Amino acid sequence: MLENISIDRISEGQFENMRAEWNSLLEKSATNEIFLLWEWMYSWWDVFKNGSRQLYLLRGKNSLGETIGIAPFYLQKQTYLGNLKRKILRFCSSLETYPDHLDVVATKEYGHLFSEAVLNYLIQHDQDWDLIKLDGVHDNAMIKKYLTSARPKQNGVLTTSIPSARCPYLVMDKTFEGYLKSFSSKKRQTLLRKRKVLMNREKALLKTIHCDEEPEKHIQELFALHDERARRKGIKTTFRGEDLYKFHSKAIQYLLKEGKVTLTLLQKEYDPLALYYCFKHNQKYYYYQAGLSYEGEKKSAGTVLFSLIIENAFKERYKEFDFLRGSEEYKFYWTKDYRKDYSITIRKDGFMNRITHNSYAIYRRVLPQFQRIYKPILHRAGL
């Protein structure tokens, strides 16, 4: 007989005071990723909560009353098509901070049962939501495995799961020197020459910021450098704004004390060339964001700093370097491997939603064929 999992809602006050319980549960979870830490989730809610958002954290307990799972959701009230209103259930932090590899937080042995209990709860309380939109879902997420195997007629929902992002990563099963041997001779020599010129001839200095070294000053520097480069290059960026700064300042202050975040600066005398914002968690090193000065760009400071950070990750015996979402060329300079994150959409099983669901499925099948046939024609026509 399967064990019954009870589900209840976690209040904002409980959320604020469950740091130890949350992170202890995450350590036992199959998806133990940096963006599922309480520090990230709570910092986001504390900064970005507003009148159109409602916390919707679900907690699962087993027959012994032990907490075995947490679903970190919130409800977003949305107005669309003029004055129509709907409530969308999302993962906490998924909009403004663009986290990757999300999932429910549940012990490995209860992952399937908890996911099932969460879906049953949502179906029983379907008056609370109109649409469920889960973005940045881990390829092997417990919630994804359950939801994509569920049948509409059995559970009353229609589920769509599509790849939404490529996340390059590097398996660190060699030494740094051994890793460099995987490069072509020309590529390896060019990288080492750039390092030598910047670190030896230009006398650039490498600095890692710790919790007692004015982190606020360097967080401001990171945002300024990033914004400066975006404006210089005409690049659209979401890494700006007062609220986003408040969020990252709060999260970084939390995580610096636990050794889970690094701000690594490459500077020449007192002038910053590049500043990288990375995480360290569960034997993984994550690259999240960067700032690069005009001088640093000319001197290949970004490439050099990346190489130094990756070298340090090898020395500290991390098992993986995760470049997170994005197919940018500079990420695939370091690796050819990537995993996919997914976007999962759940609709209630009704006539109109079935039309939407089936139409979208047809669109997903036809679009690649259309692009393959007509893209060359449109390109030749200059369209």
C-alpha positions in Angstrom: 0.0 0.0 0.0 1.4 3.4 -1.0 2.0 5.9 1.8 -0.4 8.8 2.0 1.4 12.2 1.7 -0.5 15.1 3.3 -0.1 18.6 1.8 -0.5 21.9 3.5 0.4 25.6 2.7 3.4 27.3 4.2 2.8 30.9 5.4 5.1 33.8 4.8 6.1 33.8 8.5 6.9 30.1 8.3 8.9 30.6 5.1 11.0 33.3 6.8 12.0 30.9 9.7 12.5 27.6 7.9 16.0 28.2 6.5 17.6 25.2 8.3 14.7 22.8 7.6 14.6 23.8 3.9 18.3 23.5 3.2 18.5 20.2 5.1 15.8 18.8 2.9 17.5 20.1 -0.2 20.7 18.2 0.8 18.7 15.0 0.6 17.0 15.9 -2.7 17.7 14.4 -6.1 17.8 18.0 -7.5 20.2 19.7 -5.1 20.9 22.9 -7.1 22.0 26.4 -6.0 18.8 28.1 -7.1 16.7 25.9 -4.8 18.5 27.1 -1.7 16.3 28.9 0.9 18.6 32.0 0.7 17.9 32.4 -3.1 14.1 31.7 -2.8 13.5 33.8 0.3 15.6 36.8 -0.9 13.6 36.8 -4.1 10.3 36.8 -2.3 11.3 39.4 0.2 12.3 41.9 -2.6 9.8 41.1 -5.3 6.6 40.3 -3.5 3.7 42.7 -4.4 0.0 43.0 -4.5 -0.3 40.9 -7.6 1.6 38.0 -6.1 0.6 35.4 -3.6 3.0 32.9 -1.9 1.9 29.3 -2.7 4.5 27.1 -1.0 3.3 23.5 -0.6 4.7 21.2 2.1 4.4 17.5 2.1 4.5 15.3 5.2 4.6 11.5 5.5 2.6 9.3 7.9 5.1 10.1 10.7 4.5 13.8 10.3 8.0 14.4 8.8 8.5 17.0 6.1 9.5 15.2 3.0 8.9 17.8 0.3 8.5 21.5 -0.5 7.1 22.9 -3.7 8.4 26.5 -4.0 5.4 28.1 -5.9 3.7 31.4 -6.0 0.7 32.8 -7.8 1.0 35.7 -10.3 -2.2 37.6 -11.1 -2.2 38.7 -14.7 -4.5 40.9 -16.9 -4.5 40.0 -20.6 -6.5 40.8 -23.8 -7.7 44.0 -22.3 -9.5 43.2 -19.0 -9.4 39.4 -18.8 -7.7 38.1 -15.6 -6.0 34.9 -14.8 -3.7 33.5 -12.1 -0.5 31.7 -13.1 1.3 29.3 -10.8 5.1 29.6 -11.1 8.3 28.6 -9.4 9.5 31.3 -7.0 12.2 33.5 -8.5 11.6 32.2 -12.1 10.8 35.6 -13.7 13.2 38.3 -12.6 16.3 36.2 -11.8 16.1 33.5 -14.5 17.3 30.5 -12.4 18.1 27.2 -14.0 17.6 23.5 -13.0 14.5 24.1 -10.9 12.4 21.3 -9.3 10.4 20.5 -6.1 12.6 20.0 -3.1 12.0 16.5 -1.9 13.9 13.6 -0.5 14.9 11.1 -3.1 12.7 8.3 -1.8 9.6 10.5 -1.8 10.2 12.4 -5.0 7.5 10.6 -7.1 5.0 10.4 -4.2 5.4 14.1 -3.3 5.1 15.2 -7.0 1.9 13.1 -7.3 0.5 14.6 -4.0 1.3 18.1 -5.2 -0.5 17.6 -8.5 -3.5 16.0 -6.7 -3.6 19.0 -4.4 -3.5 21.5 -7.3 -6.3 19.6 -9.1 -8.4 19.6 -5.9 -7.8 23.4 -5.5 -8.1 24.3 -9.2 -10.1 27.3 -8.3 -6.8 28.9 -7.1 -5.1 28.9 -10.5 -5.9 29.2 -14.2 -2.5 28.1 -15.7 0.7 26.5 -14.3 3.9 27.7 -16.0 7.1 26.1 -14.7 10.2 27.5 -16.4 13.9 26.5 -16.0 13.0 23.0 -15.0 15.9 20.5 -14.7 16.1 17.8 -17.3 15.9 15.1 -14.6 13.6 17.0 -12.3 11.3 14.8 -10.1 8.3 17.0 -10.9 9.0 16.8 -14.7 9.3 13.0 -14.6 5.9 12.7 -12.9 4.0 15.4 -14.8 5.1 14.4 -18.3 4.1 10.8 -17.5 0.6 11.7 -16.2 -2.4 11.1 -18.4 -5.0 13.9 -18.9 -8.0 11.6 -18.6 -6.6 10.2 -15.3 -5.7 13.5 -13.6 -7.7 16.2 -15.3 -4.8 18.2 -16.7 -3.0 18.7 -20.0 0.7 18.9 -19.8 3.2 20.3 -22.3 7.0 20.0 -21.8 9.4 21.6 -24.2 13.1 22.4 -24.1 13.6 26.0 -23.3 17.3 26.5 -22.9 20.7 24.9 -23.5 22.9 24.9 -20.5 26.6 24.2 -21.3 28.6 22.4 -18.7 32.1 21.0 -18.2 32.8 17.6 -16.5 35.9 18.1 -14.3 37.3 14.6 -14.3 40.9 15.7 -15.2 43.5 18.2 -14.0 43.4 21.6 -15.5 46.5 20.8 -17.6 44.8 17.6 -18.8 41.7 19.6 -19.7 43.8 22.1 -21.8 45.2 19.2 -23.8 41.6 18.7 -25.2 42.1 22.1 -26.9 43.7 22.3 -30.3 47.4 23.3 -30.2 46.6 26.7 -31.6 43.7 27.4 -29.2 45.7 26.3 -26.2 48.8 28.4 -27.1 46.6 31.5 -27.8 44.9 31.1 -24.4 48.2 30.7 -22.5 49.7 33.7 -24.4 46.8 35.9 -23.4 47.2 34.8 -19.8 50.9 35.5 -19.8 50.5 38.9 -21.4 47.8 40.1 -19.0 49.1 38.5 -15.8 52.9 38.9 -16.3 53.5 41.8 -18.7 50.4 43.9 -17.8 50.7 43.0 -14.1 47.0 42.3 -13.7 46.0 41.2 -10.2 43.4 38.5 -9.3 41.2 39.1 -6.3 38.5 37.0 -4.7 36.1 38.9 -2.5 35.2 37.4 0.8 32.4 38.3 3.2 34.6 40.7 5.2 35.9 42.7 2.3 33.3 45.3 1.4 31.1 43.0 -0.7 28.6 45.8 -1.3 31.2 47.9 -3.1 32.0 45.0 -5.4 28.3 44.2 -6.1 27.9 47.8 -7.2 31.0 47.5 -9.3 29.6 44.3 -10.9 26.3 46.0 -11.9 28.1 49.1 -13.2 30.6 47.1 -15.3 27.8 44.9 -16.7 25.6 47.8 -17.5 28.5 49.7 -19.1 29.3 46.8 -21.4 25.6 46.3 -22.3 25.3 49.9 -23.3 28.6 49.9 -25.2 27.6 46.8 -27.2 23.9 47.7 -27.6 22.9 44.5 -25.8 19.6 44.1 -24.0 20.1 43.0 -20.4 17.8 42.2 -17.5 20.6 42.5 -15.0 19.8 46.0 -14.0 17.3 47.9 -11.8 17.0 48.8 -8.2 15.0 45.8 -7.1 17.3 43.3 -8.9 20.2 45.0 -7.2 18.5 44.7 -3.8 17.8 41.0 -4.4 21.4 40.1 -5.5 22.9 42.1 -2.6 20.7 40.3 -0.1 21.4 36.8 -1.7 25.1 37.4 -2.0 25.4 38.6 1.6 23.7 35.4 2.8 25.7 33.1 0.5 29.1 34.7 1.0 29.0 33.7 4.7 28.5 30.1 3.7 31.2 30.1 1.0 28.6 29.5 -1.7 29.2 32.6 -3.9 32.4 34.1 -5.3 33.0 37.5 -6.7 36.3 37.3 -8.6 37.9 40.5 -9.8 40.7 41.0 -12.3 42.2 44.4 -12.1 45.1 46.5 -13.3 46.4 48.7 -10.5 43.1 50.0 -9.2 41.1 49.8 -12.4 38.7 46.8 -12.8 39.1 44.8 -16.0 36.6 42.0 -15.4 34.4 40.9 -12.4 32.7 37.5 -12.4 29.8 36.4 -10.2 29.8 32.6 -9.6 28.3 30.1 -7.2 29.7 27.0 -5.5 27.3 24.3 -4.3 27.1 20.5 -4.1 30.5 20.0 -5.8 29.4 22.2 -8.7 30.8 25.6 -9.8 28.3 27.8 -11.5 29.0 30.9 -13.7 26.1 33.3 -13.3 27.0 36.8 -14.5 29.8 39.1 -15.4 31.0 42.7 -15.9 33.7 43.7 -18.3 35.4 47.1 -18.8 36.3 48.6 -22.2 40.0 48.1 -21.4 39.3 44.6 -20.1 37.5 43.7 -23.3 40.5 44.9 -25.4 42.9 42.9 -23.3 40.8 39.6 -23.4 40.3 39.9 -19.6 37.1 38.0 -19.8 38.7 34.9 -21.4 41.7 35.1 -19.0 39.5 35.4 -15.9 37.3 32.5 -17.1 40.4 30.4 -17.5 41.7 31.3 -14.0 38.3 30.6 -12.4 38.0 27.2 -14.2 41.6 26.4 -13.2 40.8 27.1 -9.6 37.7 24.9 -9.8 39.9 22.1 -10.9 42.3 22.7 -8.0 39.4 22.7 -5.5 38.2 19.4 -7.0 34.8 20.4 -8.1 33.1 17.8 -10.2 31.4 20.1 -12.7 31.5 23.6 -14.0 28.0 24.8 -15.0 27.8 27.8 -17.4 24.0 27.9 -17.0 21.5 28.8 -19.7 22.6 30.4 -23.0 24.2 29.3 -26.2 26.7 32.2 -26.4 29.9 31.5 -28.2 32.1 32.3 -25.2 30.5 29.5 -23.2 31.0 26.9 -25.9 34.7 28.0 -26.1 35.2 25.9 -23.0 33.0 22.9 -23.6 30.9 21.1 -26.2 28.6 19.5 -23.7 25.2 20.9 -22.7 22.0 19.8 -21.0 18.6 21.1 -21.6 16.2 22.9 -19.2 12.5 22.7 -19.9 9.4 24.8 -19.7 6.3 22.9 -18.5 2.8 24.2 -19.0 -0.2 22.7 -17.3 -3.8 23.5 -18.3 -7.1 22.2 -17.0 -8.6 19.5 -19.1 -11.4 21.3 -20.9 -12.7 21.8 -24.5 -11.0 25.2 -25.2 -7.8 24.1 -23.4 -7.7 20.9 -25.5 -7.9 23.0 -28.6 -5.0 25.2 -27.4 -3.0 22.2 -26.3 -3.4 20.3 -29.5 -2.8 23.4 -31.7 0.4 24.1 -29.9 1.5 20.5 -30.3 0.9 20.8 -34.1 2.7 24.1 -34.2 5.8 22.6 -32.4 5.9 19.8 -35.0 5.4 22.0 -38.0 7.6 24.9 -37.1 11.0 23.1 -37.6 9.9 21.9 -41.0 8.7 25.4 -42.0 12.0 27.0 -40.9 14.0 24.4 -42.8 12.1 25.0 -46.0 11.3 28.7 -46.0 14.2 30.3 -44.0 16.7 30.0 -47.0 14.1 31.5 -49.3 13.4 34.4 -46.9 17.1 35.0 -46.5 17.7 35.1 -50.2 14.8 37.6 -50.5 16.4 39.8 -47.9 13.4 39.3 -45.5 
